[in-house]
Amino acid sequence: MAWAALFTRDLRAVSRARSQLYSSMLTPLLILVFLGNGVSEGLDPAGLRAGSFTAYLVAGAVVMTSVFSSTFTSASFYRDRDTGMLRVFLSSPHSPKVILLGKSLAGVFIGAVQSIVVLLVAAPFVDFSWQYGIAQGILIALATVVLLNVILGGLGQALASRIQTMQGFHLLMNLALFPLLFFSGAFYPVENLPTWLKGLARVNPLSYAVDALQLAAYAEDSSGFFGLWLDFLVMIVLAAALYLLGFTRTPRLTWSGK
């Protein structure tokens, strides 16, 4: 099948790009180790539900991994365009949507695997409550990162199909995603923030991914959280909307769009 061939091709390309593969996971882990331990030891984050700042940062590190991965994998459109492979793919008998499906599924798979690896590497070193049990908690985390990567993949695909240069794409993705990351509760609780910042957190799609991961990993109950039902409702609606948006836009074959 055409989409499966493209899926496999993109997986092989990422496995060969080891700097991309490792940096997507190592950067969040380094932030978790140094920032998490530094704040936990240098300050007294006793008010955090997680018990320590390191444990609190795990959800943020997982989400950050998905953000990095989606940016790198979506940029593969530019590599294929500049080498002429995108023109070859789109001139094949297969529908452009089949081409987009294969490439986007590869991005979702890579991002989800990297995010779960970060969670599993961090888990033995922090005290998680796993209120739903370890197995069910990991399943909730897996469903969360898959939906998150579908959201980010759809957004990346929609932007890559319209932005002419890779530099412009990276600039816009960073400009859009990093403020969302900071206002998602990934690095600090949002409940004590000013009202206007709480409002931003409420409309921030990353907030619901962070909330679901926190509920799965270390929360003892659902008080003070959005709740899993709302988290998954928002993520499913956004995943469907952004993925369909990405599918409606065929990537440009040249800088001029021709």
C-alpha positions as CSV (number, residue, x, y, z in Angstrom):
1,M,0.0,0.0,0.0
2,A,1.3,3.5,-0.9
3,W,0.6,5.1,2.5
4,A,2.4,2.2,4.3
5,A,5.5,2.5,2.0
6,L,5.7,6.3,2.8
7,F,5.2,5.5,6.5
8,T,8.1,3.1,6.4
9,R,10.2,5.4,4.4
10,D,9.8,8.3,6.9
11,L,10.5,6.0,9.8
12,R,13.8,4.9,8.1
13,A,14.7,8.5,7.4
14,V,14.3,9.5,11.1
15,S,16.2,6.5,12.3
16,R,19.1,7.6,10.1
17,A,18.9,11.2,11.4
18,R,20.2,10.3,14.8
19,S,20.8,13.9,15.9
20,Q,17.1,14.7,15.3
21,L,16.0,11.5,17.0
22,Y,18.1,11.9,20.1
23,S,17.7,15.7,20.5
24,S,13.9,15.4,20.5
25,M,14.1,13.2,23.6
26,L,17.3,14.4,25.3
27,T,16.4,18.1,25.5
28,P,13.2,17.5,27.6
29,L,15.1,14.9,29.7
30,L,17.9,17.4,30.4
31,I,15.4,20.1,31.4
32,L,13.7,17.5,33.6
33,V,17.0,16.5,35.3
34,F,18.7,19.8,35.8
35,L,15.7,22.2,36.2
36,G,13.6,19.8,38.1
37,N,16.3,18.8,40.6
38,G,17.6,22.4,40.8
39,V,14.2,23.8,41.8
40,S,13.3,20.8,44.0
41,E,16.6,21.2,46.0
42,G,17.0,25.0,45.8
43,L,13.4,25.9,46.6
44,D,10.6,24.3,48.5
45,P,7.9,23.2,46.1
46,A,5.9,21.6,48.9
47,G,2.6,23.0,47.5
48,L,2.9,21.0,44.3
49,R,0.5,18.0,44.1
50,A,3.3,16.0,42.6
51,G,5.4,16.3,45.7
52,S,8.5,17.5,43.9
53,F,9.2,19.8,41.0
54,T,11.0,17.0,39.1
55,A,7.8,14.8,39.2
56,Y,5.7,17.8,38.2
57,L,7.9,18.5,35.2
58,V,7.4,15.0,33.7
59,A,4.1,15.9,32.0
60,G,5.7,19.0,30.5
61,A,8.7,17.1,29.3
62,V,6.5,14.6,27.5
63,V,4.5,17.3,25.8
64,M,7.7,19.1,24.9
65,T,9.0,16.0,23.3
66,S,5.8,15.8,21.1
67,V,6.3,19.5,20.2
68,F,9.9,19.0,19.1
69,S,9.1,15.8,17.2
70,S,6.2,17.3,15.3
71,T,8.3,20.2,14.2
72,F,11.1,18.0,12.9
73,T,8.9,15.5,11.2
74,S,6.6,18.1,9.5
75,A,9.8,19.8,8.1
76,S,10.4,16.6,6.1
77,F,8.0,18.1,3.5
78,Y,10.7,20.7,2.7
79,R,13.4,18.0,2.3
80,D,11.2,16.0,-0.1
81,R,10.3,19.1,-2.0
82,D,13.9,20.3,-2.4
83,T,15.1,16.9,-3.5
84,G,12.2,16.5,-6.0
85,M,10.8,13.5,-4.2
86,L,7.5,15.3,-3.4
87,R,6.9,15.9,-7.1
88,V,7.5,12.2,-7.7
89,F,5.1,11.2,-5.0
90,L,2.3,13.6,-6.1
91,S,2.7,12.6,-9.8
92,S,2.1,8.9,-8.9
93,P,-1.3,7.4,-9.6
94,H,-2.2,7.6,-5.9
95,S,-4.3,10.4,-4.5
96,P,-2.4,13.2,-2.7
97,K,-4.3,12.4,0.4
98,V,-2.7,8.9,0.4
99,I,0.7,10.5,0.3
100,L,-0.2,12.9,3.1
101,L,-1.7,10.0,5.2
102,G,1.5,7.9,5.0
103,K,3.8,10.9,5.9
104,S,1.5,12.1,8.7
105,L,1.1,8.7,10.3
106,A,4.8,8.3,10.4
107,G,5.1,11.7,12.2
108,V,2.4,10.7,14.7
109,F,4.0,7.3,15.4
110,I,7.5,8.8,15.9
111,G,6.3,11.5,18.2
112,A,4.2,9.1,20.3
113,V,7.0,6.6,20.7
114,Q,9.5,9.3,21.7
115,S,7.1,10.8,24.2
116,I,6.3,7.5,25.8
117,V,10.1,6.7,26.0
118,V,10.6,10.0,27.9
119,L,7.8,9.1,30.3
120,L,9.1,5.6,30.9
121,V,12.7,6.8,31.4
122,A,11.6,9.4,33.9
123,A,9.1,7.2,35.8
124,P,11.6,5.1,37.9
125,F,13.2,8.3,39.3
126,V,10.1,10.0,40.5
127,D,7.3,9.1,42.9
128,F,4.2,8.6,40.8
129,S,0.9,7.7,42.4
130,W,-0.7,6.1,39.3
131,Q,-4.2,6.6,40.7
132,Y,-5.7,4.4,37.9
133,G,-3.0,1.8,38.2
134,I,0.3,1.6,36.3
135,A,-1.1,-0.3,33.3
136,Q,-4.2,1.9,32.9
137,G,-2.1,5.0,33.6
138,I,0.3,4.2,30.8
139,L,-2.6,3.5,28.5
140,I,-4.1,6.9,29.3
141,A,-0.7,8.5,28.7
142,L,-0.3,6.7,25.4
143,A,-3.8,7.8,24.2
144,T,-2.9,11.4,25.3
145,V,0.4,11.5,23.4
146,V,-1.2,9.9,20.3
147,L,-4.0,12.5,20.2
148,L,-1.5,15.3,20.9
149,N,0.7,14.2,18.1
150,V,-2.3,14.0,15.7
151,I,-3.1,17.6,16.7
152,L,0.5,18.8,16.2
153,G,0.9,16.8,13.1
154,G,-2.2,18.3,11.5
155,L,-1.1,21.8,12.4
156,G,2.4,21.2,11.1
157,Q,1.1,19.7,7.9
158,A,-1.3,22.6,7.3
159,L,1.5,25.2,7.9
160,A,4.2,23.3,5.8
161,S,1.8,23.2,2.9
162,R,1.6,27.0,2.7
163,I,4.9,28.3,4.1
164,Q,7.6,28.5,1.4
165,T,10.8,28.0,3.4
166,M,11.9,25.7,6.2
167,Q,13.3,28.6,8.1
168,G,9.9,30.4,8.1
169,F,8.2,27.1,9.1
170,H,10.4,26.6,12.1
171,L,10.0,30.3,13.1
172,L,6.2,30.1,12.9
173,M,6.0,26.8,14.7
174,N,8.2,28.0,17.5
175,L,6.3,31.3,17.7
176,A,3.0,29.4,18.0
177,L,3.9,26.4,20.1
178,F,6.4,27.7,22.7
179,P,4.0,30.3,24.3
180,L,1.3,27.6,24.4
181,L,3.8,25.3,26.1
182,F,4.5,27.9,28.8
183,F,0.8,28.7,29.4
184,S,-0.2,25.0,29.6
185,G,0.8,24.2,33.2
186,A,3.8,22.2,31.9
187,F,6.3,24.2,34.0
188,Y,4.2,25.7,36.8
189,P,0.7,25.3,38.1
190,V,-1.8,27.7,36.5
191,E,-4.4,27.9,39.3
192,N,-2.5,30.7,41.1
193,L,-1.9,32.8,37.9
194,P,-3.7,36.0,37.1
195,T,-7.2,35.6,35.7
196,W,-6.2,36.6,32.2
197,L,-3.5,33.9,32.2
198,K,-5.9,31.3,33.5
199,G,-8.2,32.2,30.6
200,L,-5.3,31.6,28.1
201,A,-4.6,28.2,29.8
202,R,-8.3,27.3,29.4
203,V,-8.2,27.8,25.6
204,N,-4.7,26.3,25.2
205,P,-4.9,22.8,23.6
206,L,-1.6,21.8,25.3
207,S,-3.2,22.4,28.7
208,Y,-5.5,19.5,28.2
209,A,-2.7,17.1,27.3
210,V,-0.7,18.2,30.3
211,D,-3.7,17.8,32.5
212,A,-4.4,14.3,31.3
213,L,-0.8,13.2,31.8
214,Q,-0.8,14.7,35.3
215,L,-4.0,12.9,36.2
216,A,-2.6,9.6,34.8
217,A,0.8,9.8,36.6
218,Y,0.7,11.5,40.0
219,A,-2.7,13.0,40.9
220,E,-4.4,11.3,43.8
221,D,-7.8,12.4,42.6
222,S,-9.4,14.7,40.0
223,S,-9.9,17.8,42.2
224,G,-8.3,20.9,40.8
225,F,-7.9,19.4,37.3
226,F,-10.0,19.7,34.2
227,G,-10.9,16.0,34.3
228,L,-10.1,13.2,31.8
229,W,-13.5,13.4,30.1
230,L,-13.0,17.1,29.2
231,D,-9.3,16.5,28.3
232,F,-10.1,13.8,25.8
233,L,-13.2,15.5,24.4
234,V,-11.1,18.7,23.6
235,M,-8.2,16.7,22.2
236,I,-10.4,14.4,20.1
237,V,-12.3,17.4,18.6
238,L,-9.1,19.3,17.9
239,A,-7.3,16.2,16.5
240,A,-10.1,15.6,14.0
241,A,-10.4,19.2,13.0
242,L,-6.6,19.9,12.5
243,Y,-5.9,16.5,10.9
244,L,-8.7,17.2,8.4
245,L,-7.4,20.7,7.8
246,G,-3.9,19.3,7.1
247,F,-5.5,16.8,4.6
248,T,-7.3,19.6,2.6
249,R,-4.0,21.3,1.8
250,T,-1.7,19.8,-0.8
251,P,2.0,20.7,-0.2
252,R,3.5,23.2,-2.7
253,L,6.0,21.7,-5.0
254,T,8.3,24.7,-5.4
255,W,9.0,28.0,-3.6
256,S,6.7,29.7,-6.0
257,G,3.9,27.2,-5.2
258,K,3.8,25.7,-8.7
